[in-house]
Amino acid sequence: MAGSRRIVWHRTALLTLVLAGGSWMATSARAADESSGETAEQKYVISIERIWDLAGHSAFTDIIEFRDYLYCSFREGSGHIPGLNGVVRVIRSQDGANWESVACLDERHVDLRDPKLSLTPDGRLMINCGASYYHGSQRLRIESRVAFSSSDGASFGPPVKVVFPPEMITGGDWLWRVTWHAGVAWSCVTQAPRDGERGVRLVRSDDGIHYQEVAKLDVEGANETTVRFLPDETMVAMIRREAKPPVGYIGTARPPYREWTFKPSNKRYGGPNFVRLPGGAWLAGSRNYTPSAQTQLWWLEVESGQFRDLLTLPSGGDNSYPGFAIDEPNNRIYVSYYSSHEGKAAIYLATLRLDALEEAAGVPSR
């Protein structure tokens, strides 16, 4: 389709491409593996494709597998911020290469951004996103929205306003990413009031719309946060920070998730996401800042809060905000992200080998 341009790199080819933003290389393996002669790109990457670029600026992705389709969500607008108000685009594909638009969610006078996908307990897709009100380039307030798909995923209903307790509302309340666990929607609300200190609060919901506060995460400069769960019910939070130094934090808590322990990580990141692989290793992704802004994949060691470099995806300029979808039967991990290294910000999909990543993480071959 018109929004896609395949730039497929197969692992049998030399996977080094000189792009507008520079050369692509794996930060963890710039030299070939001494035993096999393979680079990290050849080991892990099946293909990387630009899958959508119809808007002036396409960004802030997520991806999920649902009813034999891959669904990818992102914001379309005229620029990163400000500019024309953004809309949420949802596309889907059965093969990861040919994509069709399923929905375009918009709201008059509202900038919708950072759409995140999750699967509800009743078998529908849910999108949560931020809803910002602007006067010119000045943001006046932030709210949050959710939207739900039909049972077959062929369409989405309109955005619905997220409801928080009145005493929690600051005028800058952004439900950033929702993780459903045991029938409950968990998320961290990034709060950025116009006159006040930025903060993050953990909330929960039974319906994805109405939320109750559980705890305040006491981390200076806390921003975008993704939460996941260990098999023993421990909650893990990957927290972006805008403080000095601006390294991210990893937080852990046991039920009922009111008491937290935080550790500084060894990375600064923006657009944090992480996922547990079938063998138990944690794959993380975000924007790396050194030596330049690129979309980076890491291994996360939850206990220490430290990251180990794995792979730098082709990217540069305005980029990052990856999504992850694991397709275990077909030995695939799909990573959506956006980048402007080839011109305007567009949506990309990296398809990686699950078995190779599990092996690299120390998981026995299946």
N, C-alpha and C positions, 0 to 999 in steps of 0.2 A: 504494500500500500504506500501512498505518497509520503507518509510520515516516517517510513522506515528506510534505512540504508544499511545493508549487510556489510560488515567489515569482519568477516569470520576468520579467525585464526585457529587452525587446527594444531593439535599438539605434535603432529609430525613435521610441522613447518618451523622455521626459525621465528620465534615469537619476540622479536624486537622491532618496534616500529617507531620511526622518528615522526613525531607529531608536532603540531603547531606549538604545543606547550613544552616540547622537549622529548627526550627518549624515555620509553617505558622500561622499567626494570624492577625486579623483585628486590626489595631492600634486604630481605633475609638471605638472598642467594644470588649476588651479583656474579659470582663465578659458578661454573658448572659443578654439579655434584661429582666428586672425584671418583666414586664407585660406578656411576652409571653414565656420566657425561651429559646428563640432562640438566637443564636449568629449571628453576622453580616454575617458570611459565609453562615449560613443556611437561612437567610433572602434573600440574594441577589444572591447567586451563584447557577446556574443550573449545570454547569459542567466546568472543566478545563482540557484541553487535550494538549498533545504534538503532533503537527500536521506535523512537518517536521524536519529531522535531518540528511540528507544524506551527507551534506558537512562537512568539518572539523570545520567550524565556520559559523553559520547562524545567521543573526542579522539585526537590523534596519528595523522594520516592518511598514507596513501600511495595511489597510483593507477597502474594499468598497463593497457595494451590487450593482450588475448590471445584468439585464436580468435574474433574478431568480437564480443567482449564487453569492456566496461570493468569492471575489478575494483578495488574500493576496500577497503582494510583500515584498521582503527582499533581502539582499546581501548575497551571498555565497562566501567564501574565505577560506584561510588557517588559518587566525587569525584576530583579531580585526584590528590591524595595526602594522607594515607593513605586509610582507609576500607576497604570490602570489596575483596578481591583482584580485580584486573581480568582480563578475558578478551579474546581477540582475535576480533573479528568480521570476516568477509569477505563482502562483498556484490558482486553483479554486475548489469550492465544492458546491453542492446543499443542503447538509445536515449539513455542519460544521464538519463532521467526516471523510468523504472519499474525499481525495484531489487528483487532477491530475495536472501535470505541463502543463502550457499553453505556456510559453515562457522562454527562457534563453537569456538575452541580454548581449552581451559582445563587447569589443572593444580592439583591439590589443594594448598592452603597456599602457593601461589606467585602473585605478582602479575605478570602478563604485560602488557607495555606497549611502545609505540612500534613497532608491526609495520611492516616495510618489505617491499615486493614487488620481486622481480627474476625474470628469465627465465633458467633454467639452460641449459647447452649441449645437454642431451638433450631440450629442449622441454617442460619443466614449470615451473610457477610455484613460487617459493620465498619463504617468509616468514621473516625473521629478526626477533627481538624480545628485549627484556630480560626477565629472570626474577628478581624480587626476593623476598626472604624477610623478613617483618616479625614483630616482636613488639610488638603494639599499633601505635604510630606510629613505632617505632624500626626502621630498616632494618638487618638483621643482615648480609646479604651479597647480592651480585648475581652472577648467572650469565647465560648467553645460551642461546637456543633457536632452532632452525630447524624448519620444517615444509614438506612438499612436496605439491604437488597431484597428482591423477591426470593422465594425459596429455591428457584432454579438459577439465580444469579444473573438473569438476563436483563434486569433493570434495577434501579435504585429509587427509593423515595426521596422527597426533598429534605434538606438539612433541618434538624430540630435543635432548638436551643438546649444546651446542657444546664441542669439545675444543680446549684450548690447551696448549702446552708447560708442564710442571709449573713450570719456573723462571720463567714469565711470570705465573703466577696470583697475584693479590693479595687475592682475596675480594670485589673490587668491579669485575668485568670485564664490560663491556657492549659487545657487537658491535653497533654502532649502525646503520649502513646498508651493505648489500653492493652493489657494482657489479661485474657480470661483464664481463670484457674479454679477448678472445682465449682463451676457455675457462678463465679463471682468475677466482675470486672474490676481490675486493679489498675491504678494509674497514679502518676505524680503530676500535680498541677503546678506549672510554673507561674509564679505570681510576680508581676512587674508593675506595681502601681506607679502612677505618674509622680507622686510625691511620697516616696517611701522606699524601704529596702527590699531588694529582690529576695525571693525565697521559694521553697518548694514544699508542698504538702502531699502526703500520701492519702488517697481517697479510695473508696470502694463503692460498688453499685450492684444491684441485682438485676437491673434492666438496661444498663448502659446509658441511661439518661439522667437519673436522679442519683447524686453522689453524696456520701457522708465522709467527713474527715476522720482519718485514723491516727495520723501522726504528722508532726512537722519535722522535716529533715534539717537538722541543725548543721548546715554546711555553708560557710561563707561564699557568696557569689554563685550559689547553685542555680542551674539553668535547666536545659533539656535533660530529661531523665527517663531511662528505660528500666523497667523491673521485670525480672524473670524468677523462676522457682527451681530450687534443687529438689531431688527426689525425696529428701527428708523434710520438705515443706519450708526450708529456709528461703526467704526472699532475698534476692540480690539486686542491687541498684547500680547502674552505670550512670554517673552524674557528671554532666558538663559543668565546668566552673569558669566564671569570669572574675578572677581574683588574682592576687599576687602571692606566689606564682600561679599561673592559670592552669595547672595540671588538674585532670579530672580526679574524681574520688570514686571508690567502690565501697558501697554500703551493704551490710547484711543485717538481717533481723529474723528472729523466730516468732511464730504465732504468739500473740495476736498482732505482731508487727508494730508495736508502739515504742519499743526500745531498740535503738540502732547502734551499730559499731561502724565507724568509717575509717578508711585507710587511703592516704594519697597514692595515686598511681604514678607511673613514670612517663605518662603521655598527656599532652594537651589534645583535646578533641572537640569536634563540633558535629552534631547530628549523630549521637551515639546509638548503637544497636548491637545486640549480641544474641546468640542462639546456641543451645546445647545440641551437639551432634549425637547421633544414636549411641556412639561408644562412650559418651560422657564428657568429651572435651568441649570447651567453650570457644566458639568462633566469634570474634568481634569485628566491627567495622565502623569507620567514622572518617572525618577529615583529619589528616595529619597536618602539622604546621611547619615541620622542619624536614629538609631544608627549604621546602616550599609547600604550598597548599595542594595536597593530592588526596585521593580516596585510598585509604589504607585498610588492609585486613591484618588482624592480629590474632594471636592466641591469648586468651585471658586466663590467668591463674587467680581464681577467686580468693583463695586463702590469703595470698600475699597482696592482692590488688594490683599486680604487675602485668604488663603486656609484653609479649614477644612478637617481633616482626614476622610476618608471613609473606605478604604480597602487596605490591602497589599496583593498583589498576590504572589503565590509561586515563589520565585526568589532568586537569590544571585549571587555573583561574577560579571561577565560581564553580564549586563542585562538592560532592559528598552525599550525605543522607542516604546510606544504603538500606535496602531491605533484604531479608533472607527468606528463602523457601527451600525446604529439604524434600527431595524426591528420592526416598530410599530405594524403592523398587527398581528405579532406572539409574541408580548410582549417580545422582546429580545433586548439586547445590546451585540454586539460582540466586544471583546477587544483582539487584537493581540499584542504580545510582544515577546521578546526573553530573554532567561536566560541560565546561565551555572550552575545552582545549582545542576543539576543531572549529571554533567560531562562537555562535550563540549557544546558550545552555540547552542541552538536549538530554534525552533519556537513553541510558545504556543498560544492557543486560550481559552479565558475565555468567557463563555456565562452567562450573567446576566439577572435577571428579571427586565424589564423596570418598571412595576407597583410598585414593591417594592422600587426601587430607587426614583421614582417620589414621592411616599408616604414619604420616608425619607427626601426628599427635601422640603416637605411641600406642594406638589401639590395634590389637591383633587383626590380621586380614580375615575377612569373612569368607 
